[in-house]
Structures are given as structure tokens and as C-alpha cells.
Amino acid sequence: MSRYPSLTWAEARSESPSRNDAEIDQLIQNCLAGNEAAYRLLYERHASLVYRLAYSLLQQREDAEEVMQDSFEYAFRKLSNYDARQSAFTTWLYRITVSRCRNKRRRKRFSILPLSKLAPSGIEDENAPLPDLLIERSETQQAVWDALRDLSPKLLETAVLRYFYGLRYQEIGEILGISPKTAESRMRLAHQKLRDSLTTGEESA
């Protein structure tokens, strides 16, 4: 089975935005109470999701690792500002990650704080495996990534959140700071550009 998303428009999922389960809510409360173990568990529950999102948007392993760390450092510093009534924790965390990816694209280098206490041998390890998205690429899978790379940052963000994460336009809008209608409009444009790119590639093969 392909590890890559189908580019068939109708196959994008449309389930309701996720909300926190009781365990996540409790972990957040424990973090705010100063429990270091809770921070570690919250990190472990979400690190791979954040890393995959950062990699999908930046397509550079080192950049994705830096953004992942920076996103968690910021999220943990601002955790008291998070309001579960407004959005799921993953939505809030994705919003932070997208913002950090945008900053990374604007700046060649920026300083990050280590997460050594939280993940001494975790995902930032030089020997850690790459995301599943990179394993055993077929020619078709490579073509999809090449097509994604040609999208503008705005369209890429929308396409990744829709295709790879199956988010609804309402939640995509919350993450990107745009209206659901704008998110849908960007997705339609991204979808058309991807189809055009892949069709052109097939014709020239």
C-alpha cells in the first residue's frame, strides 16, 4: 500500500475536528502544575506529528528537527495560554508549527533551545529514521513530492493539512489563520496544480 496520499479530490477525509481526550487534558493540567514527567509524556504523544508536519512543509530533515524543537519550546512556555474551549491541543500545536515553518523559510538560521531533558535520544537523534513518507519511494511517490515542492507555501500548507492529516476546512482555517472558505479555495487551487503537474509529468515520461 502506498505511503502517500491519494490525489483524488473526493477521497480527502471530512471528519469533525478532533478534541482532546481526558488524558491530554490531564497531562496539560499536570504540566501547568510543574510536573516534568507530564511535559515529557505530552511531548512523546505529539513529537512525531509535529516533526512530520514540519518535514512535509520544509522537506529538509535538519530544518524539520529545528522547527519541531522550537515549536515545543514555545508551546511549553505558552501552555498557560492554551484554551481547550477554543481548539484541540493538536490544532493549537499545528498552528505554532506552521508559524515556525514560515519563520524558518524567512530566515536562514535561528537559535533553538535543546530538548535534551524531554527527549535525550528522541527524534532529533542523527540516527533517527526519517518519516514514513520518505521510505521506499516509488516513482509515483517521488512525482507527488516533486509536485508538492512546486506549490507556493500557502498552497503547500493547505494541501499537507488536507491530504496528509485529513483535516476539515474549519480546522485548517484555524491553523493557518484564514477562513474555511479561503482554505477550501486554496485546496481547490492546490489540487488542480498538483493534477496538472502530475499529468504533465506522465505525458512527458
N, C-alpha and C positions, 0 to 999 in steps of 0.2 A: 504494500500500500504506500502511496506517495506521502512524503512528509510535508509536502507543500499544499497550499490551499487551492481549491478549485477556483477557476476564474469565471465560473458560471454564475451570473447575477443572482438567479433565484436560489442558489444554494447557501448564500450568506445567512447565518442564523439570525433570529429576531426575538430571542427570549428576553424576558424582563431584566432590567439591570439588577445585578446581584446586590445583596445586602449582607451585612456582617452576620456571621453565626455567633452564638453565645460565647464560644471560645475566644474569638477575636476580640469581642467587646471586653471580655475579662482580661485578656492579655494587655489591652490598651490601658485599662484601669490599673493593672499591676505595674505597668511601665511608669505611669504617672505617679504611682506611689513610691517609685525609686527602686523597683525590683530589676536588677541587672539581668537575671535569668529570663525574665519576661521579654526584655528587649531582644535577647538572643533568639528566643522562640519566634517572636514576631518577624525578625529578620529572616530566619530559616523558612518560614511559611511563604515569604514573598520574594526572596532573593532571585530565584530562577526566573520568575515572571518579569521582574524589573530588568534583569540582565537581557532576557530575550527581546523585550521591547526596545531597550537601548541599542542592542545589536541590530535589530531589524531596521531601525531608523538611521543608524550611523554606519553599519556594515564594516566596522573596524573593531576587532576584539579589544585592543587596548583602550580605545575610546569608550567602548561599552562598559568595560570594567570600571573606568574612572567615573563615568556618569552614574553607574549603579551605586558606588560608594558615596558619591556626593549627594545623590538623591536620598539615601538612607540617613546620612548625617543631617541633612536639612530636615527630613521628616521627623527624626527623633528630637531635634531641637524645638520643632514647632508642634510637637504632638499635642500639647495642651490646646492648640488652636483648632484641632480637628473636631468636627461636629458630625456625629453619626446620623443626625437627623437630616443633614443636607446631602450626604452621599455615602456610598460604601467606602470602606477604607482603601480597597484596591483602586477605586476611581480617583480618590484623593492622591494616592501614591503614583498612579499613572500620570496624573496632571503634573506632579512635581518632576517626574522622569522626563516627560515631553519637554517641559521648560528647560531642564538641564541639557537635554539633547540640542535644543535650539541654541543655548549658550555655547555649547561645545562647537557647534558649526560656526558660530560667530568669532570664536576665539581659538587660536592655535593651541594655546596651553593655558591651564589654570590649576591652581593649587587645590589639593584634596586632603582631607584628614583620614588617617588609616582606620580601618575597622578591625584591627587585629584582635581586640577583645571579643568581638562578636563572631568573627569568622577567621580564626588563626590559620586554618588550612582549607578555606572555602573556595568560592567560585572565582576569586581573584587570583588563585594559585596559577603560576605559569604552566603547570602541567594539567590543569583542569580541562576537561573535554569541552569542545565547542558546542554550541546549541545543536539540538537535533536537526535544526533547519540546514545545517552545513554538512551533515553526514551523508556520504554516498550519493552525491548529486548525480542525477541523470542529466542528459542533455536537455530534456524538457524543463527540469527543475532549474537548471542553470539559466535557461532562457527567461524563466519567470523572474529570477533575481536580477538579471540584466535589465529587464523591462521595468522592474520596480526602481532600479537605480536611476533610470532616466526620468522618473517623475519629479515634479517640484517638491520641495519639503512639505508644503501644505497638503498636497495630494497624497504623498507618501504616508504622512501621519494618519490620514483618514483611512487609506487603504489597509494599512497594517492593523489598525484597531478594528476594522470591519472584517477583513478576511481572516487574520490570524487569531483574533480574540473573540470574534463573533458578537461584538457589542452593538447595541441598538443606537440609532442616531441621537437619541436623547442623551445617552451616556457619553458618546463620542463628543457631542457638543459640550458637555460638562468638562470633559478632559481638555479639550482644545480651546475652550473659551469662545465658542461660536454657537449659533442657534442650531437646533436639529435640522431645520430646512437647509441651512448652509452646509451642514455636514452631509446631508443627502445629496445636495448639488455637487459637492466636491467628489463624493463617491461615484456618482454617475460619470463625471468627467474622468476620474482616475480609471474607472472600469473601461471606458471607451478607449482611453490612451493605451491601456495595457492590452486590450484586444487588438488594437491597430498595430501595436509594436510586435506582438506575437504572431499576428497574421502576416505581417511584412517579413518577419524572420523565417516563417515557414515557406513563403513564396520564393525567397532568395536562397533557400537551402538547396 
